[in-house]
């Protein structure tokens, strides 16, 4: 299990990242949304349905970790999220790109 330290330096940019973007106004809310995206298949399935050839999307991208946990804290105007999951970094980054576009930074990985 790995722990990922993620910073959202401009939460308003993350919320404007597209159709699947974060909707929450708080760090705790964004943590809940990311946790749901890692623990369940809802976000992945919504994204896959928008693809030109949904059946050709690699099903491995839809992996979930029901035990994933994400905590959020606000640091000045930035949001810091700490995600603990068994999912590979590639899956975490894919979900974050859907939720925040490029408006996030991976600060550290432990474990």
Secondary structure as GFF3:
##gff-version 3
##sequence-region A 1 111
A	DSSP	beta_strand	2	8	.	.	.	ID=ss1
A	DSSP	alpha_helix	11	15	.	.	.	ID=ss2
A	DSSP	alpha_helix	27	39	.	.	.	ID=ss3
A	DSSP	alpha_helix	42	49	.	.	.	ID=ss4
A	DSSP	three_ten_helix	54	56	.	.	.	ID=ss5
A	DSSP	three_ten_helix	59	62	.	.	.	ID=ss6
A	DSSP	beta_strand	69	75	.	.	.	ID=ss7
A	DSSP	beta_strand	78	85	.	.	.	ID=ss8
A	DSSP	alpha_helix	89	100	.	.	.	ID=ss9
A	DSSP	beta_strand	105	110	.	.	.	ID=ss10
###
